[in-house]
Amino acid sequence: MEYDVISTPDLEELCLWVNEKLRQGWRLQGGIATVVLPKRYTVFYQAIARERKKRVSQN
């Protein structure tokens, strides 16, 4: 299993990246998380996962 987290301060950009990863076979892991930093700076996060591709044995 591969796991990754996409993060960006732009919610529309997060949607674009997540949609691209979904087309590549990734699945969502939970919902969107947000962190609000000082001066109202917000970062959006989405965890994703996919089955690791099996390696072909070279025996």
mmCIF file of the N, C-alpha and C atoms, coordinates in Angstrom:
data_MODEL
# 
_entry.id   MODEL 
# 
loop_
_atom_site.group_PDB 
_atom_site.id 
_atom_site.type_symbol 
_atom_site.label_atom_id 
_atom_site.label_alt_id 
_atom_site.label_comp_id 
_atom_site.label_asym_id 
_atom_site.label_entity_id 
_atom_site.label_seq_id 
_atom_site.pdbx_PDB_ins_code 
_atom_site.Cartn_x 
_atom_site.Cartn_y 
_atom_site.Cartn_z 
_atom_site.occupancy 
_atom_site.B_iso_or_equiv 
_atom_site.pdbx_formal_charge 
_atom_site.auth_seq_id 
_atom_site.auth_comp_id 
_atom_site.auth_asym_id 
_atom_site.auth_atom_id 
_atom_site.pdbx_PDB_model_num 
ATOM 1   N N  . MET A 1 1  ? 0.844   -1.168  0.000   1.00 0.00 ? 1  MET A N  1 
ATOM 2   C CA . MET A 1 1  ? 0.000   0.000   0.000   1.00 0.00 ? 1  MET A CA 1 
ATOM 3   C C  . MET A 1 1  ? 0.897   1.242   0.000   1.00 0.00 ? 1  MET A C  1 
ATOM 4   N N  . GLU A 1 2  ? 0.596   2.157   -0.880  1.00 0.00 ? 2  GLU A N  1 
ATOM 5   C CA . GLU A 1 2  ? 1.280   3.447   -0.901  1.00 0.00 ? 2  GLU A CA 1 
ATOM 6   C C  . GLU A 1 2  ? 0.361   4.487   -0.290  1.00 0.00 ? 2  GLU A C  1 
ATOM 7   N N  . TYR A 1 3  ? 0.923   5.441   0.404   1.00 0.00 ? 3  TYR A N  1 
ATOM 8   C CA . TYR A 1 3  ? 0.160   6.471   1.094   1.00 0.00 ? 3  TYR A CA 1 
ATOM 9   C C  . TYR A 1 3  ? 0.800   7.814   0.775   1.00 0.00 ? 3  TYR A C  1 
ATOM 10  N N  . ASP A 1 4  ? -0.017  8.844   0.575   1.00 0.00 ? 4  ASP A N  1 
ATOM 11  C CA . ASP A 1 4  ? 0.503   10.178  0.294   1.00 0.00 ? 4  ASP A CA 1 
ATOM 12  C C  . ASP A 1 4  ? -0.477  11.202  0.843   1.00 0.00 ? 4  ASP A C  1 
ATOM 13  N N  . VAL A 1 5  ? -0.014  12.407  1.024   1.00 0.00 ? 5  VAL A N  1 
ATOM 14  C CA . VAL A 1 5  ? -0.862  13.512  1.456   1.00 0.00 ? 5  VAL A CA 1 
ATOM 15  C C  . VAL A 1 5  ? -0.626  14.679  0.511   1.00 0.00 ? 5  VAL A C  1 
ATOM 16  N N  . ILE A 1 6  ? -1.713  15.193  -0.040  1.00 0.00 ? 6  ILE A N  1 
ATOM 17  C CA . ILE A 1 6  ? -1.654  16.371  -0.908  1.00 0.00 ? 6  ILE A CA 1 
ATOM 18  C C  . ILE A 1 6  ? -1.987  17.567  -0.037  1.00 0.00 ? 6  ILE A C  1 
ATOM 19  N N  . SER A 1 7  ? -1.220  18.652  -0.180  1.00 0.00 ? 7  SER A N  1 
ATOM 20  C CA . SER A 1 7  ? -1.512  19.848  0.608   1.00 0.00 ? 7  SER A CA 1 
ATOM 21  C C  . SER A 1 7  ? -1.291  21.096  -0.235  1.00 0.00 ? 7  SER A C  1 
ATOM 22  N N  . THR A 1 8  ? -2.135  22.102  0.000   1.00 0.00 ? 8  THR A N  1 
ATOM 23  C CA . THR A 1 8  ? -2.046  23.364  -0.709  1.00 0.00 ? 8  THR A CA 1 
ATOM 24  C C  . THR A 1 8  ? -2.914  24.393  0.021   1.00 0.00 ? 8  THR A C  1 
ATOM 25  N N  . PRO A 1 9  ? -2.572  25.668  -0.070  1.00 0.00 ? 9  PRO A N  1 
ATOM 26  C CA . PRO A 1 9  ? -3.430  26.690  0.528   1.00 0.00 ? 9  PRO A CA 1 
ATOM 27  C C  . PRO A 1 9  ? -4.630  27.058  -0.355  1.00 0.00 ? 9  PRO A C  1 
ATOM 28  N N  . ASP A 1 10 ? -4.715  26.476  -1.548  1.00 0.00 ? 10 ASP A N  1 
ATOM 29  C CA . ASP A 1 10 ? -5.770  26.806  -2.504  1.00 0.00 ? 10 ASP A CA 1 
ATOM 30  C C  . ASP A 1 10 ? -6.717  25.608  -2.656  1.00 0.00 ? 10 ASP A C  1 
ATOM 31  N N  . LEU A 1 11 ? -7.963  25.755  -2.212  1.00 0.00 ? 11 LEU A N  1 
ATOM 32  C CA . LEU A 1 11 ? -8.910  24.639  -2.239  1.00 0.00 ? 11 LEU A CA 1 
ATOM 33  C C  . LEU A 1 11 ? -9.206  24.163  -3.663  1.00 0.00 ? 11 LEU A C  1 
ATOM 34  N N  . GLU A 1 12 ? -9.312  25.063  -4.619  1.00 0.00 ? 12 GLU A N  1 
ATOM 35  C CA . GLU A 1 12 ? -9.548  24.658  -6.008  1.00 0.00 ? 12 GLU A CA 1 
ATOM 36  C C  . GLU A 1 12 ? -8.377  23.844  -6.544  1.00 0.00 ? 12 GLU A C  1 
ATOM 37  N N  . GLU A 1 13 ? -7.159  24.242  -6.192  1.00 0.00 ? 13 GLU A N  1 
ATOM 38  C CA . GLU A 1 13 ? -5.972  23.500  -6.618  1.00 0.00 ? 13 GLU A CA 1 
ATOM 39  C C  . GLU A 1 13 ? -5.965  22.106  -5.990  1.00 0.00 ? 13 GLU A C  1 
ATOM 40  N N  . LEU A 1 14 ? -6.370  22.012  -4.731  1.00 0.00 ? 14 LEU A N  1 
ATOM 41  C CA . LEU A 1 14 ? -6.452  20.702  -4.081  1.00 0.00 ? 14 LEU A CA 1 
ATOM 42  C C  . LEU A 1 14 ? -7.408  19.792  -4.841  1.00 0.00 ? 14 LEU A C  1 
ATOM 43  N N  . CYS A 1 15 ? -8.546  20.325  -5.240  1.00 0.00 ? 15 CYS A N  1 
ATOM 44  C CA . CYS A 1 15 ? -9.523  19.533  -6.000  1.00 0.00 ? 15 CYS A CA 1 
ATOM 45  C C  . CYS A 1 15 ? -8.925  19.047  -7.321  1.00 0.00 ? 15 CYS A C  1 
ATOM 46  N N  . LEU A 1 16 ? -8.191  19.898  -8.012  1.00 0.00 ? 16 LEU A N  1 
ATOM 47  C CA . LEU A 1 16 ? -7.562  19.501  -9.276  1.00 0.00 ? 16 LEU A CA 1 
ATOM 48  C C  . LEU A 1 16 ? -6.558  18.368  -9.048  1.00 0.00 ? 16 LEU A C  1 
ATOM 49  N N  . TRP A 1 17 ? -5.695  18.514  -8.038  1.00 0.00 ? 17 TRP A N  1 
ATOM 50  C CA . TRP A 1 17 ? -4.682  17.495  -7.757  1.00 0.00 ? 17 TRP A CA 1 
ATOM 51  C C  . TRP A 1 17 ? -5.331  16.181  -7.342  1.00 0.00 ? 17 TRP A C  1 
ATOM 52  N N  . VAL A 1 18 ? -6.344  16.265  -6.473  1.00 0.00 ? 18 VAL A N  1 
ATOM 53  C CA . VAL A 1 18 ? -7.012  15.043  -6.011  1.00 0.00 ? 18 VAL A CA 1 
ATOM 54  C C  . VAL A 1 18 ? -7.692  14.341  -7.179  1.00 0.00 ? 18 VAL A C  1 
ATOM 55  N N  . ASN A 1 19 ? -8.393  15.072  -8.026  1.00 0.00 ? 19 ASN A N  1 
ATOM 56  C CA . ASN A 1 19 ? -9.043  14.452  -9.187  1.00 0.00 ? 19 ASN A CA 1 
ATOM 57  C C  . ASN A 1 19 ? -8.029  13.766  -10.102 1.00 0.00 ? 19 ASN A C  1 
ATOM 58  N N  . GLU A 1 20 ? -6.870  14.375  -10.284 1.00 0.00 ? 20 GLU A N  1 
ATOM 59  C CA . GLU A 1 20 ? -5.825  13.753  -11.111 1.00 0.00 ? 20 GLU A CA 1 
ATOM 60  C C  . GLU A 1 20 ? -5.338  12.453  -10.469 1.00 0.00 ? 20 GLU A C  1 
ATOM 61  N N  . LYS A 1 21 ? -5.122  12.466  -9.171  1.00 0.00 ? 21 LYS A N  1 
ATOM 62  C CA . LYS A 1 21 ? -4.678  11.253  -8.474  1.00 0.00 ? 21 LYS A CA 1 
ATOM 63  C C  . LYS A 1 21 ? -5.748  10.156  -8.535  1.00 0.00 ? 21 LYS A C  1 
ATOM 64  N N  . LEU A 1 22 ? -7.024  10.532  -8.432  1.00 0.00 ? 22 LEU A N  1 
ATOM 65  C CA . LEU A 1 22 ? -8.100  9.539   -8.537  1.00 0.00 ? 22 LEU A CA 1 
ATOM 66  C C  . LEU A 1 22 ? -8.083  8.879   -9.910  1.00 0.00 ? 22 LEU A C  1 
ATOM 67  N N  . ARG A 1 23 ? -7.824  9.649   -10.962 1.00 0.00 ? 23 ARG A N  1 
ATOM 68  C CA . ARG A 1 23 ? -7.724  9.071   -12.316 1.00 0.00 ? 23 ARG A CA 1 
ATOM 69  C C  . ARG A 1 23 ? -6.541  8.104   -12.426 1.00 0.00 ? 23 ARG A C  1 
ATOM 70  N N  . GLN A 1 24 ? -5.520  8.307   -11.593 1.00 0.00 ? 24 GLN A N  1 
ATOM 71  C CA . GLN A 1 24 ? -4.339  7.445   -11.613 1.00 0.00 ? 24 GLN A CA 1 
ATOM 72  C C  . GLN A 1 24 ? -4.492  6.213   -10.718 1.00 0.00 ? 24 GLN A C  1 
ATOM 73  N N  . GLY A 1 25 ? -5.668  6.035   -10.121 1.00 0.00 ? 25 GLY A N  1 
ATOM 74  C CA . GLY A 1 25 ? -5.908  4.841   -9.319  1.00 0.00 ? 25 GLY A CA 1 
ATOM 75  C C  . GLY A 1 25 ? -5.784  5.028   -7.816  1.00 0.00 ? 25 GLY A C  1 
ATOM 76  N N  . TRP A 1 26 ? -5.529  6.233   -7.352  1.00 0.00 ? 26 TRP A N  1 
ATOM 77  C CA . TRP A 1 26 ? -5.472  6.488   -5.915  1.00 0.00 ? 26 TRP A CA 1 
ATOM 78  C C  . TRP A 1 26 ? -6.883  6.535   -5.356  1.00 0.00 ? 26 TRP A C  1 
ATOM 79  N N  . ARG A 1 27 ? -7.021  6.274   -4.042  1.00 0.00 ? 27 ARG A N  1 
ATOM 80  C CA . ARG A 1 27 ? -8.307  6.356   -3.343  1.00 0.00 ? 27 ARG A CA 1 
ATOM 81  C C  . ARG A 1 27 ? -8.177  7.344   -2.193  1.00 0.00 ? 27 ARG A C  1 
ATOM 82  N N  . LEU A 1 28 ? -9.282  7.988   -1.864  1.00 0.00 ? 28 LEU A N  1 
ATOM 83  C CA . LEU A 1 28 ? -9.287  8.911   -0.736  1.00 0.00 ? 28 LEU A CA 1 
ATOM 84  C C  . LEU A 1 28 ? -9.160  8.142   0.570   1.00 0.00 ? 28 LEU A C  1 
ATOM 85  N N  . GLN A 1 29 ? -8.469  8.718   1.522   1.00 0.00 ? 29 GLN A N  1 
ATOM 86  C CA . GLN A 1 29 ? -8.360  8.171   2.872   1.00 0.00 ? 29 GLN A CA 1 
ATOM 87  C C  . GLN A 1 29 ? -8.888  9.239   3.821   1.00 0.00 ? 29 GLN A C  1 
ATOM 88  N N  . GLY A 1 30 ? -10.170 9.166   4.127   1.00 0.00 ? 30 GLY A N  1 
ATOM 89  C CA . GLY A 1 30 ? -10.766 10.174  4.998   1.00 0.00 ? 30 GLY A CA 1 
ATOM 90  C C  . GLY A 1 30 ? -11.148 11.417  4.224   1.00 0.00 ? 30 GLY A C  1 
ATOM 91  N N  . GLY A 1 31 ? -11.475 12.459  4.945   1.00 0.00 ? 31 GLY A N  1 
ATOM 92  C CA . GLY A 1 31 ? -11.904 13.707  4.329   1.00 0.00 ? 31 GLY A CA 1 
ATOM 93  C C  . GLY A 1 31 ? -10.795 14.740  4.305   1.00 0.00 ? 31 GLY A C  1 
ATOM 94  N N  . ILE A 1 32 ? -11.145 15.924  3.868   1.00 0.00 ? 32 ILE A N  1 
ATOM 95  C CA . ILE A 1 32 ? -10.195 17.026  3.808   1.00 0.00 ? 32 ILE A CA 1 
ATOM 96  C C  . ILE A 1 32 ? -9.949  17.539  5.222   1.00 0.00 ? 32 ILE A C  1 
ATOM 97  N N  . ALA A 1 33 ? -8.693  17.787  5.532   1.00 0.00 ? 33 ALA A N  1 
ATOM 98  C CA . ALA A 1 33 ? -8.310  18.407  6.802   1.00 0.00 ? 33 ALA A CA 1 
ATOM 99  C C  . ALA A 1 33 ? -7.821  19.823  6.510   1.00 0.00 ? 33 ALA A C  1 
ATOM 100 N N  . THR A 1 34 ? -8.009  20.709  7.453   1.00 0.00 ? 34 THR A N  1 
ATOM 101 C CA . THR A 1 34 ? -7.527  22.079  7.293   1.00 0.00 ? 34 THR A CA 1 
ATOM 102 C C  . THR A 1 34 ? -6.751  22.492  8.525   1.00 0.00 ? 34 THR A C  1 
ATOM 103 N N  . VAL A 1 35 ? -5.770  23.352  8.295   1.00 0.00 ? 35 VAL A N  1 
ATOM 104 C CA . VAL A 1 35 ? -5.021  23.965  9.381   1.00 0.00 ? 35 VAL A CA 1 
ATOM 105 C C  . VAL A 1 35 ? -5.046  25.463  9.125   1.00 0.00 ? 35 VAL A C  1 
ATOM 106 N N  . VAL A 1 36 ? -5.493  26.222  10.129  1.00 0.00 ? 36 VAL A N  1 
ATOM 107 C CA . VAL A 1 36 ? -5.508  27.679  10.008  1.00 0.00 ? 36 VAL A CA 1 
ATOM 108 C C  . VAL A 1 36 ? -4.343  28.209  10.832  1.00 0.00 ? 36 VAL A C  1 
ATOM 109 N N  . LEU A 1 37 ? -3.416  28.842  10.140  1.00 0.00 ? 37 LEU A N  1 
ATOM 110 C CA . LEU A 1 37 ? -2.218  29.381  10.764  1.00 0.00 ? 37 LEU A CA 1 
ATOM 111 C C  . LEU A 1 37 ? -2.416  30.868  11.066  1.00 0.00 ? 37 LEU A C  1 
ATOM 112 N N  . PRO A 1 38 ? -1.468  31.476  11.782  1.00 0.00 ? 38 PRO A N  1 
ATOM 113 C CA . PRO A 1 38 ? -1.595  32.903  12.082  1.00 0.00 ? 38 PRO A CA 1 
ATOM 114 C C  . PRO A 1 38 ? -1.849  33.741  10.829  1.00 0.00 ? 38 PRO A C  1 
ATOM 115 N N  . LYS A 1 39 ? -2.495  34.852  11.016  1.00 0.00 ? 39 LYS A N  1 
ATOM 116 C CA . LYS A 1 39 ? -2.852  35.782  9.941   1.00 0.00 ? 39 LYS A CA 1 
ATOM 117 C C  . LYS A 1 39 ? -3.804  35.140  8.937   1.00 0.00 ? 39 LYS A C  1 
ATOM 118 N N  . ARG A 1 40 ? -4.630  34.186  9.428   1.00 0.00 ? 40 ARG A N  1 
ATOM 119 C CA . ARG A 1 40 ? -5.695  33.550  8.638   1.00 0.00 ? 40 ARG A CA 1 
ATOM 120 C C  . ARG A 1 40 ? -5.178  32.809  7.406   1.00 0.00 ? 40 ARG A C  1 
ATOM 121 N N  . TYR A 1 41 ? -3.966  32.309  7.448   1.00 0.00 ? 41 TYR A N  1 
ATOM 122 C CA . TYR A 1 41 ? -3.405  31.491  6.364   1.00 0.00 ? 41 TYR A CA 1 
ATOM 123 C C  . TYR A 1 41 ? -3.894  30.059  6.558   1.00 0.00 ? 41 TYR A C  1 
ATOM 124 N N  . THR A 1 42 ? -4.588  29.509  5.589   1.00 0.00 ? 42 THR A N  1 
ATOM 125 C CA . THR A 1 42 ? -5.174  28.177  5.689   1.00 0.00 ? 42 THR A CA 1 
ATOM 126 C C  . THR A 1 42 ? -4.487  27.210  4.725   1.00 0.00 ? 42 THR A C  1 
ATOM 127 N N  . VAL A 1 43 ? -4.266  25.991  5.178   1.00 0.00 ? 43 VAL A N  1 
ATOM 128 C CA . VAL A 1 43 ? -3.723  24.937  4.329   1.00 0.00 ? 43 VAL A CA 1 
ATOM 129 C C  . VAL A 1 43 ? -4.712  23.776  4.357   1.00 0.00 ? 43 VAL A C  1 
ATOM 130 N N  . PHE A 1 44 ? -5.012  23.231  3.171   1.00 0.00 ? 44 PHE A N  1 
ATOM 131 C CA . PHE A 1 44 ? -5.934  22.110  3.023   1.00 0.00 ? 44 PHE A CA 1 
ATOM 132 C C  . PHE A 1 44 ? -5.128  20.842  2.742   1.00 0.00 ? 44 PHE A C  1 
ATOM 133 N N  . TYR A 1 45 ? -5.561  19.726  3.309   1.00 0.00 ? 45 TYR A N  1 
ATOM 134 C CA . TYR A 1 45 ? -4.870  18.443  3.167   1.00 0.00 ? 45 TYR A CA 1 
ATOM 135 C C  . TYR A 1 45 ? -5.854  17.353  2.763   1.00 0.00 ? 45 TYR A C  1 
ATOM 136 N N  . GLN A 1 46 ? -5.395  16.428  1.930   1.00 0.00 ? 46 GLN A N  1 
ATOM 137 C CA . GLN A 1 46 ? -6.181  15.236  1.601   1.00 0.00 ? 46 GLN A CA 1 
ATOM 138 C C  . GLN A 1 46 ? -5.245  14.042  1.564   1.00 0.00 ? 46 GLN A C  1 
ATOM 139 N N  . ALA A 1 47 ? -5.535  13.042  2.376   1.00 0.00 ? 47 ALA A N  1 
ATOM 140 C CA . ALA A 1 47 ? -4.754  11.806  2.369   1.00 0.00 ? 47 ALA A CA 1 
ATOM 141 C C  . ALA A 1 47 ? -5.291  10.901  1.271   1.00 0.00 ? 47 ALA A C  1 
ATOM 142 N N  . ILE A 1 48 ? -4.378  10.196  0.588   1.00 0.00 ? 48 ILE A N  1 
ATOM 143 C CA . ILE A 1 48 ? -4.739  9.269   -0.481  1.00 0.00 ? 48 ILE A CA 1 
ATOM 144 C C  . ILE A 1 48 ? -3.890  8.005   -0.355  1.00 0.00 ? 48 ILE A C  1 
ATOM 145 N N  . ALA A 1 49 ? -4.397  6.911   -0.919  1.00 0.00 ? 49 ALA A N  1 
ATOM 146 C CA . ALA A 1 49 ? -3.664  5.640   -0.876  1.00 0.00 ? 49 ALA A CA 1 
ATOM 147 C C  . ALA A 1 49 ? -3.981  4.844   -2.127  1.00 0.00 ? 49 ALA A C  1 
ATOM 148 N N  . ARG A 1 50 ? -3.103  3.901   -2.443  1.00 0.00 ? 50 ARG A N  1 
ATOM 149 C CA . ARG A 1 50 ? -3.356  2.958   -3.537  1.00 0.00 ? 50 ARG A CA 1 
ATOM 150 C C  . ARG A 1 50 ? -2.555  1.700   -3.283  1.00 0.00 ? 50 ARG A C  1 
ATOM 151 N N  . GLU A 1 51 ? -3.022  0.631   -3.887  1.00 0.00 ? 51 GLU A N  1 
ATOM 152 C CA . GLU A 1 51 ? -2.291  -0.631  -3.780  1.00 0.00 ? 51 GLU A CA 1 
ATOM 153 C C  . GLU A 1 51 ? -0.972  -0.491  -4.524  1.00 0.00 ? 51 GLU A C  1 
ATOM 154 N N  . ARG A 1 52 ? 0.081   -0.962  -3.903  1.00 0.00 ? 52 ARG A N  1 
ATOM 155 C CA . ARG A 1 52 ? 1.394   -0.925  -4.541  1.00 0.00 ? 52 ARG A CA 1 
ATOM 156 C C  . ARG A 1 52 ? 1.414   -1.891  -5.712  1.00 0.00 ? 52 ARG A C  1 
ATOM 157 N N  . LYS A 1 53 ? 1.945   -1.445  -6.828  1.00 0.00 ? 53 LYS A N  1 
ATOM 158 C CA . LYS A 1 53 ? 2.021   -2.308  -7.999  1.00 0.00 ? 53 LYS A CA 1 
ATOM 159 C C  . LYS A 1 53 ? 2.997   -3.449  -7.716  1.00 0.00 ? 53 LYS A C  1 
ATOM 160 N N  . LYS A 1 54 ? 2.569   -4.659  -8.075  1.00 0.00 ? 54 LYS A N  1 
ATOM 161 C CA . LYS A 1 54 ? 3.417   -5.835  -7.845  1.00 0.00 ? 54 LYS A CA 1 
ATOM 162 C C  . LYS A 1 54 ? 4.577   -5.835  -8.822  1.00 0.00 ? 54 LYS A C  1 
ATOM 163 N N  . ARG A 1 55 ? 5.740   -6.148  -8.286  1.00 0.00 ? 55 ARG A N  1 
ATOM 164 C CA . ARG A 1 55 ? 6.936   -6.228  -9.107  1.00 0.00 ? 55 ARG A CA 1 
ATOM 165 C C  . ARG A 1 55 ? 7.027   -7.592  -9.779  1.00 0.00 ? 55 ARG A C  1 
ATOM 166 N N  . VAL A 1 56 ? 7.491   -7.608  -10.989 1.00 0.00 ? 56 VAL A N  1 
ATOM 167 C CA . VAL A 1 56 ? 7.669   -8.864  -11.715 1.00 0.00 ? 56 VAL A CA 1 
ATOM 168 C C  . VAL A 1 56 ? 9.009   -9.465  -11.314 1.00 0.00 ? 56 VAL A C  1 
ATOM 169 N N  . SER A 1 57 ? 8.986   -10.723 -10.880 1.00 0.00 ? 57 SER A N  1 
ATOM 170 C CA . SER A 1 57 ? 10.210  -11.400 -10.488 1.00 0.00 ? 57 SER A CA 1 
ATOM 171 C C  . SER A 1 57 ? 11.093  -11.637 -11.707 1.00 0.00 ? 57 SER A C  1 
ATOM 172 N N  . GLN A 1 58 ? 12.393  -11.396 -11.540 1.00 0.00 ? 58 GLN A N  1 
ATOM 173 C CA . GLN A 1 58 ? 13.333  -11.582 -12.651 1.00 0.00 ? 58 GLN A CA 1 
ATOM 174 C C  . GLN A 1 58 ? 14.220  -12.783 -12.414 1.00 0.00 ? 58 GLN A C  1 
ATOM 175 N N  . ASN A 1 59 ? 13.640  -13.903 -11.987 1.00 0.00 ? 59 ASN A N  1 
ATOM 176 C CA . ASN A 1 59 ? 14.418  -15.134 -11.745 1.00 0.00 ? 59 ASN A CA 1 
ATOM 177 C C  . ASN A 1 59 ? 14.610  -15.911 -12.996 1.00 0.00 ? 59 ASN A C  1 
# 
